[in-house]
């Protein structure tokens, strides 16, 4: 019984840490906007200089927009700052601002 509680507590702590990674403001470049499905693809900008040059291309992520009006403010090729949350394996944009 004690081991099961320990495992559940560890899993809960990991899920909290995983979602907090999306909570910080990130920067990137819009690569694709799908207004019909309210999704946007953003190429995340790498931070720091470990393993590559500063400002290089990072991972490409696809997010669901919290509301469709977020997508009207940006176009493919725009540099943006954004925040996102993750629920059930899908990322949802909570903030999107053109730089």
MOKAVEN-V973417 format. One record per backbone hydrogen bond with DSSP energy under -0.5 kcal/mol. CO is the residue of the C=O (numbers start at 0). NH is the residue of the N-H. E is the energy in kcal/mol with one decimal. If there is no record, write none. Layout:
co=CO nh=NH e=E
co=CO nh=NH e=E
This chain:
co=0 nh=4 e=-1.7
co=1 nh=5 e=-1.9
co=2 nh=6 e=-2.3
co=3 nh=7 e=-2.6
co=4 nh=8 e=-2.5
co=5 nh=9 e=-2.2
co=6 nh=10 e=-2.4
co=7 nh=11 e=-2.2
co=8 nh=12 e=-2.1
co=9 nh=13 e=-2.2
co=10 nh=14 e=-2.1
co=11 nh=15 e=-1.9
co=12 nh=16 e=-2.2
co=13 nh=17 e=-2.3
co=14 nh=18 e=-1.9
co=15 nh=19 e=-1.8
co=16 nh=20 e=-1.0
co=17 nh=21 e=-0.5
co=18 nh=21 e=-0.7
co=18 nh=22 e=-0.6
co=19 nh=23 e=-0.7
co=21 nh=83 e=-1.9
co=25 nh=81 e=-2.6
co=26 nh=44 e=-2.7
co=27 nh=79 e=-2.9
co=28 nh=42 e=-3.0
co=29 nh=76 e=-3.3
co=31 nh=40 e=-3.1
co=32 nh=34 e=-0.6
co=33 nh=37 e=-0.8
co=33 nh=38 e=-2.2
co=37 nh=64 e=-3.1
co=38 nh=33 e=-3.0
co=39 nh=62 e=-3.0
co=40 nh=30 e=-2.7
co=40 nh=31 e=-1.3
co=41 nh=43 e=-0.8
co=41 nh=60 e=-2.6
co=42 nh=28 e=-2.1
co=43 nh=57 e=-2.3
co=45 nh=54 e=-0.9
co=48 nh=50 e=-0.5
co=48 nh=51 e=-1.1
co=52 nh=55 e=-1.5
co=55 nh=45 e=-2.1
co=58 nh=43 e=-3.0
co=58 nh=60 e=-0.6
co=60 nh=41 e=-3.0
co=61 nh=90 e=-0.5
co=62 nh=39 e=-2.3
co=63 nh=92 e=-2.6
co=66 nh=69 e=-1.5
co=67 nh=70 e=-1.0
co=67 nh=71 e=-0.7
co=68 nh=72 e=-0.6
co=69 nh=72 e=-0.7
co=70 nh=73 e=-0.8
co=74 nh=77 e=-2.1
co=77 nh=29 e=-2.8
co=78 nh=98 e=-2.9
co=79 nh=27 e=-2.2
co=80 nh=96 e=-2.7
co=81 nh=25 e=-3.2
co=82 nh=93 e=-2.7
co=82 nh=94 e=-1.6
co=84 nh=91 e=-3.0
co=86 nh=89 e=-1.9
co=89 nh=86 e=-2.3
co=90 nh=63 e=-2.6
co=91 nh=84 e=-2.5
co=92 nh=65 e=-0.7
co=94 nh=82 e=-1.9
co=96 nh=80 e=-2.7
